[in-house]
Amino acid sequence: MKRMNKGKNSTGKYITNEEIEYIIKNMNMPQFTVLDFGKFIQENNKDLWDMLTNKYTNKYYSAYSYLSQRLIRYSKEKGSLLEVINSYKISLLQFVMCLTTLFNC
């Protein structure tokens, strides 16, 4: 897989929709995880993987975090090859209620 961009492109994305579709089609997996997606990039486009790991290597965010968020955004676009992924976030109140129930407070 050749890499045309050396960083963010005109859309502000490090990986374009076309690159995501190329990877999905060439993985030959009906279902995959972000780890599978990342491994494919590692094995087939070392330059892209190195750029992502250099950009996103810190305590709070990684290359896998970026790929996860990018795949979620891509899945919600019209004509996406992926099914829509619903991100589930809980509110602070729900979190406190879970802790309260867990610790019988």
BARO-598177 format. One record per residue: residue in three letters; x, y, z of N, C-alpha, C, O in turn. Coordinates in nm, 2 decimals. Atoms other than C-alpha are relative to their C-alpha. Example, Ala and Ser with C-alpha at 12.3 -4.5 7.8 and 13.67 -1.06 7.14 Angstrom:
2
ATOM rest n.east n.north   n.up ca.east ca.north  ca.up c.east c.north   c.up o.east o.north   o.up
ATOM  ALA   0.09   -0.12   0.00    1.23    -0.45   0.78   0.09    0.12   0.00   0.19    0.12   0.07
ATOM  SER  -0.09   -0.11   0.00    1.37    -0.11   0.71  -0.08    0.11   0.08  -0.03    0.22   0.09
END
This chain:
105
ATOM rest n.east n.north   n.up ca.east ca.north  ca.up c.east c.north   c.up o.east o.north   o.up
ATOM  MET   0.09   -0.12   0.00    0.00     0.00   0.00   0.09    0.12   0.00   0.17    0.14   0.09
ATOM  LYS  -0.09   -0.11   0.00    0.16     0.32  -0.10  -0.07    0.12   0.07  -0.19    0.13   0.07
ATOM  ARG   0.05   -0.12  -0.07    0.12     0.64   0.10   0.02    0.12  -0.08   0.13    0.15  -0.11
ATOM  MET  -0.01   -0.12   0.08    0.05     0.96  -0.09   0.03    0.12   0.09   0.10    0.21   0.04
ATOM  ASN  -0.02   -0.12  -0.09    0.04     1.20   0.21   0.10   -0.03   0.10   0.12   -0.14   0.15
ATOM  LYS  -0.10    0.01  -0.11    0.31     1.27   0.46  -0.06    0.08   0.12   0.01    0.17   0.17
ATOM  GLY   0.06   -0.07  -0.11    0.08     1.39   0.74  -0.15    0.03  -0.04  -0.21   -0.04  -0.12
ATOM  LYS   0.14   -0.03   0.03   -0.27     1.55   0.74  -0.01    0.04  -0.14   0.07    0.11  -0.20
ATOM  ASN   0.03   -0.04   0.14   -0.42     1.59   0.40  -0.10    0.12   0.01  -0.13    0.18   0.12
ATOM  SER   0.08   -0.12   0.01   -0.66     1.87   0.29  -0.13   -0.02   0.08  -0.19    0.08   0.11
ATOM  THR   0.12    0.02  -0.08   -0.95     1.71   0.48   0.03    0.00   0.15  -0.06   -0.01   0.24
ATOM  GLY  -0.04    0.00  -0.14   -0.75     1.72   0.81   0.01   -0.14   0.06   0.01   -0.16   0.18
ATOM  LYS  -0.01    0.14  -0.05   -0.73     1.34   0.83   0.13   -0.06  -0.04   0.19   -0.03  -0.14
ATOM  TYR  -0.12    0.07   0.03   -0.42     1.13   0.85  -0.02   -0.12  -0.09   0.06   -0.16  -0.17
ATOM  ILE   0.04    0.11   0.09   -0.60     0.84   0.68  -0.13    0.04  -0.07  -0.23    0.07   0.00
ATOM  THR   0.11   -0.04   0.08   -0.84     0.92   0.40  -0.11   -0.11   0.00  -0.08   -0.23   0.03
ATOM  ASN   0.10    0.10   0.01   -1.17     0.74   0.34   0.04   -0.11  -0.11   0.02   -0.22  -0.09
ATOM  GLU  -0.05    0.09   0.10   -1.01     0.59   0.03   0.10   -0.10   0.05   0.10   -0.22   0.02
ATOM  GLU  -0.10    0.09  -0.06   -0.73     0.45   0.23  -0.06   -0.10   0.10  -0.03   -0.22   0.10
ATOM  ILE   0.08    0.09  -0.09   -0.97     0.31   0.49  -0.07   -0.11  -0.08  -0.06   -0.23  -0.05
ATOM  GLU   0.07    0.09   0.09   -1.17     0.14   0.21   0.10   -0.10  -0.06   0.07   -0.22  -0.07
ATOM  TYR  -0.10    0.09   0.06   -0.85     0.00   0.05   0.05   -0.10   0.11   0.06   -0.22   0.08
ATOM  ILE  -0.04    0.09  -0.11   -0.74    -0.15   0.39  -0.11   -0.10   0.02  -0.08   -0.22   0.03
ATOM  ILE   0.11    0.09  -0.03   -1.08    -0.30   0.46  -0.01   -0.10  -0.11  -0.03   -0.22  -0.08
ATOM  LYS   0.01    0.10   0.11   -1.10    -0.46   0.11   0.12   -0.10  -0.01   0.10   -0.21  -0.04
ATOM  ASN  -0.12    0.09   0.01   -0.75    -0.60   0.13   0.03   -0.08   0.13   0.11   -0.17   0.12
ATOM  MET  -0.01    0.08  -0.12   -0.78    -0.73   0.48  -0.06   -0.14  -0.02  -0.03   -0.24   0.05
ATOM  ASN   0.07    0.13   0.03   -1.02    -1.00   0.35  -0.06   -0.06   0.13  -0.05   -0.18   0.15
ATOM  MET   0.06    0.04  -0.13   -1.19    -1.02   0.69  -0.14    0.05   0.01  -0.16    0.18   0.00
ATOM  PRO   0.13   -0.05  -0.01   -1.57    -1.00   0.72  -0.02    0.08   0.13  -0.11    0.17   0.13
ATOM  GLN   0.01   -0.08  -0.12   -1.53    -0.87   1.07   0.15    0.02   0.05   0.23   -0.07   0.04
ATOM  PHE  -0.14   -0.02  -0.05   -1.22    -0.71   1.23  -0.01    0.10   0.12  -0.11    0.17   0.14
ATOM  THR  -0.01   -0.10  -0.11   -1.11    -0.51   1.53   0.09    0.11  -0.04   0.16    0.10  -0.14
ATOM  VAL  -0.10   -0.11   0.03   -0.91    -0.19   1.55   0.14   -0.06   0.01   0.23   -0.01  -0.07
ATOM  LEU  -0.13    0.06  -0.01   -0.62    -0.41   1.65   0.04   -0.07  -0.13   0.15   -0.06  -0.18
ATOM  ASP  -0.02    0.06   0.13   -0.66    -0.61   1.32   0.04    0.11  -0.10   0.13    0.09  -0.18
ATOM  PHE  -0.02   -0.11   0.09   -0.68    -0.28   1.13   0.14    0.06   0.01   0.21    0.08  -0.09
ATOM  GLY  -0.13   -0.05  -0.03   -0.37    -0.15   1.30   0.11   -0.09  -0.05   0.21   -0.05  -0.10
ATOM  LYS  -0.10    0.10   0.04   -0.18    -0.47   1.24   0.02   -0.01  -0.15   0.13   -0.02  -0.20
ATOM  PHE  -0.01    0.00   0.15   -0.26    -0.46   0.87   0.09    0.12  -0.05   0.17    0.10  -0.13
ATOM  ILE  -0.08   -0.12   0.04   -0.12    -0.11   0.85   0.15   -0.02   0.04   0.24    0.01  -0.04
ATOM  GLN  -0.14    0.02  -0.05    0.19    -0.21   1.05   0.08   -0.09  -0.10   0.19   -0.07  -0.14
ATOM  GLU  -0.06    0.10   0.09    0.26    -0.50   0.81   0.01    0.05  -0.15   0.09    0.00  -0.22
ATOM  ASN   0.01   -0.04   0.14    0.17    -0.32   0.48   0.04    0.14  -0.03   0.06    0.18  -0.15
ATOM  ASN  -0.03   -0.14   0.02    0.25     0.05   0.53   0.08    0.05   0.12   0.02    0.12   0.20
ATOM  LYS  -0.08   -0.04  -0.12    0.53     0.10   0.78   0.02    0.15   0.01   0.02    0.20   0.13
ATOM  ASP  -0.01   -0.15  -0.01    0.57     0.47   0.69  -0.12    0.06   0.07  -0.11    0.15   0.16
ATOM  LEU   0.13   -0.06  -0.06    0.20     0.54   0.78   0.00   -0.04   0.15  -0.03    0.04   0.24
ATOM  TRP   0.00    0.04  -0.14    0.23     0.33   1.10   0.10    0.08   0.09   0.07    0.12   0.20
ATOM  ASP  -0.10   -0.08  -0.08    0.55     0.51   1.21  -0.05    0.14   0.02  -0.03    0.19   0.13
ATOM  MET   0.05   -0.14  -0.01    0.39     0.85   1.14  -0.11    0.00   0.11  -0.11    0.09   0.20
ATOM  LEU   0.11    0.00  -0.10    0.08     0.75   1.35   0.06   -0.02   0.14   0.01    0.04   0.24
ATOM  THR  -0.05    0.02  -0.13    0.28     0.61   1.64   0.09    0.11   0.05   0.09    0.14   0.17
ATOM  ASN  -0.07   -0.12  -0.04    0.51     0.91   1.64  -0.09    0.11   0.04  -0.06    0.19   0.14
ATOM  LYS   0.09   -0.11  -0.03    0.22     1.15   1.64  -0.08   -0.03   0.13  -0.11    0.06   0.20
ATOM  TYR   0.10    0.03  -0.11    0.00     0.96   1.89   0.07   -0.10   0.10   0.01   -0.21   0.12
ATOM  THR  -0.06    0.08  -0.10    0.24     0.81   2.15   0.01    0.08   0.12   0.11    0.15   0.15
ATOM  ASN  -0.01   -0.07  -0.13    0.16     0.95   2.49  -0.09   -0.08   0.09  -0.14   -0.19   0.06
ATOM  LYS   0.07    0.07  -0.11   -0.01     0.85   2.81  -0.15   -0.02  -0.02  -0.21   -0.11   0.02
ATOM  TYR   0.14    0.00   0.01   -0.36     0.93   2.70  -0.06   -0.04  -0.13  -0.18   -0.07  -0.14
ATOM  TYR   0.05    0.02   0.13   -0.39     0.87   2.33   0.11   -0.07  -0.08   0.22   -0.04  -0.08
ATOM  SER  -0.10    0.08   0.08   -0.23     0.62   2.09  -0.05   -0.01  -0.14  -0.15    0.05  -0.18
ATOM  ALA   0.04    0.02   0.14   -0.23     0.53   1.73  -0.13   -0.08  -0.01  -0.21   -0.05  -0.10
ATOM  TYR   0.12    0.08   0.00   -0.50     0.27   1.81  -0.12    0.09   0.03  -0.23    0.07  -0.02
ATOM  SER   0.11   -0.10  -0.04   -0.71     0.55   1.97  -0.04    0.08  -0.12  -0.16    0.09  -0.15
ATOM  TYR   0.03   -0.07   0.13   -0.68     0.75   1.65  -0.08   -0.08  -0.10  -0.18   -0.04  -0.15
ATOM  LEU   0.06    0.09   0.10   -0.77     0.46   1.43  -0.14   -0.03   0.04  -0.23   -0.04  -0.04
ATOM  SER   0.13    0.02  -0.05   -1.07     0.38   1.65  -0.10    0.11  -0.03  -0.21    0.09  -0.08
ATOM  GLN   0.09   -0.12   0.02   -1.21     0.73   1.64  -0.02    0.03  -0.15  -0.13    0.07  -0.20
ATOM  ARG   0.01   -0.02   0.15   -1.13     0.75   1.26  -0.10   -0.10  -0.06  -0.18   -0.06  -0.15
ATOM  LEU   0.09    0.10   0.05   -1.32     0.43   1.19  -0.14    0.02   0.04  -0.24    0.00  -0.03
ATOM  ILE   0.14   -0.03  -0.04   -1.62     0.54   1.40  -0.05    0.11  -0.09  -0.16    0.11  -0.14
ATOM  ARG   0.04   -0.11   0.09   -1.63     0.87   1.20  -0.03   -0.05  -0.14  -0.13   -0.02  -0.20
ATOM  TYR   0.02    0.05   0.14   -1.59     0.68   0.87  -0.13   -0.08  -0.01  -0.20   -0.07  -0.10
ATOM  SER   0.12    0.09   0.01   -1.87     0.43   0.96  -0.13    0.08   0.00  -0.23    0.02  -0.05
ATOM  LYS   0.12   -0.08   0.00   -2.12     0.71   1.00  -0.02    0.08  -0.13  -0.12    0.15  -0.15
ATOM  GLU   0.01   -0.08   0.12   -2.05     0.86   0.66  -0.09   -0.08  -0.10  -0.09   -0.21  -0.10
ATOM  LYS   0.08    0.06   0.10   -2.29     0.79   0.37   0.09   -0.08  -0.10   0.20   -0.03  -0.14
ATOM  GLY  -0.08    0.09   0.09   -2.16     0.50   0.15   0.11   -0.07   0.07   0.19   -0.14   0.00
ATOM  SER  -0.11    0.07  -0.07   -1.93     0.36   0.42  -0.01   -0.15  -0.02  -0.12   -0.20  -0.03
ATOM  LEU   0.00    0.15   0.01   -1.83     0.00   0.39  -0.02   -0.07   0.14  -0.04   -0.19   0.15
ATOM  LEU   0.03    0.05  -0.13   -1.88    -0.04   0.77  -0.14    0.03   0.05  -0.20    0.13   0.00
ATOM  GLU   0.13   -0.03  -0.06   -2.19    -0.06   0.97   0.02    0.11   0.10   0.13    0.13   0.15
ATOM  VAL  -0.01   -0.11  -0.09   -2.26     0.24   1.19   0.03   -0.06   0.14  -0.03   -0.15   0.19
ATOM  ILE  -0.04    0.04  -0.14   -2.09     0.20   1.53  -0.05    0.10   0.09  -0.03    0.22   0.08
ATOM  ASN   0.05   -0.09  -0.11   -2.26     0.35   1.83   0.10    0.00   0.11   0.13   -0.10   0.17
ATOM  SER  -0.08   -0.02  -0.12   -2.04     0.49   2.09  -0.08    0.02   0.12  -0.18    0.10   0.12
ATOM  TYR   0.08   -0.01  -0.12   -2.18     0.45   2.43   0.08    0.08   0.11   0.19    0.03   0.15
ATOM  LYS  -0.06   -0.08  -0.10   -2.09     0.71   2.68  -0.10    0.01   0.12  -0.22    0.03   0.10
ATOM  ILE   0.09   -0.01  -0.11   -2.22     0.73   3.03   0.02    0.14   0.07   0.13    0.19   0.06
ATOM  SER  -0.01   -0.13  -0.07   -2.29     1.05   3.22   0.07   -0.02   0.13   0.08   -0.13   0.19
ATOM  LEU  -0.06    0.00  -0.13   -2.12     1.14   3.54  -0.10   -0.06   0.10  -0.06   -0.13   0.19
ATOM  LEU   0.10    0.04  -0.09   -2.45     1.08   3.72  -0.01   -0.16  -0.01  -0.02   -0.22   0.09
ATOM  GLN   0.01    0.15   0.02   -2.48     0.72   3.57   0.13   -0.06   0.07   0.11   -0.17   0.13
ATOM  PHE  -0.12    0.05  -0.05   -2.12     0.66   3.67   0.00   -0.01   0.16   0.03   -0.11   0.22
ATOM  VAL   0.01   -0.01  -0.14   -2.18     0.77   4.03  -0.10   -0.10   0.05  -0.08   -0.17   0.15
ATOM  MET   0.11    0.10  -0.04   -2.50     0.56   4.05   0.06   -0.14  -0.01   0.03   -0.23   0.07
ATOM  CYS  -0.06    0.14   0.01   -2.30     0.25   3.93   0.10   -0.02   0.12   0.10   -0.13   0.18
ATOM  LEU  -0.09    0.01  -0.11   -2.03     0.32   4.19  -0.08   -0.02   0.13  -0.04   -0.10   0.22
ATOM  THR   0.08    0.01  -0.12   -2.30     0.37   4.46  -0.06   -0.14   0.01  -0.06   -0.20   0.12
ATOM  THR   0.05    0.13   0.00   -2.46     0.04   4.36   0.11   -0.11   0.03   0.09   -0.20   0.11
ATOM  LEU  -0.11    0.09  -0.01   -2.13    -0.14   4.34   0.05   -0.01   0.15   0.08   -0.12   0.20
ATOM  PHE  -0.06    0.00  -0.14   -2.01    -0.03   4.69  -0.11    0.02   0.11  -0.08    0.04   0.22
ATOM  ASN   0.11   -0.01  -0.09   -2.36    -0.02   4.85   0.00    0.13   0.09  -0.01    0.13   0.21
ATOM  CYS   0.00   -0.13  -0.07   -2.33     0.35   4.94  -0.14    0.06   0.01  -0.15    0.17   0.06
END
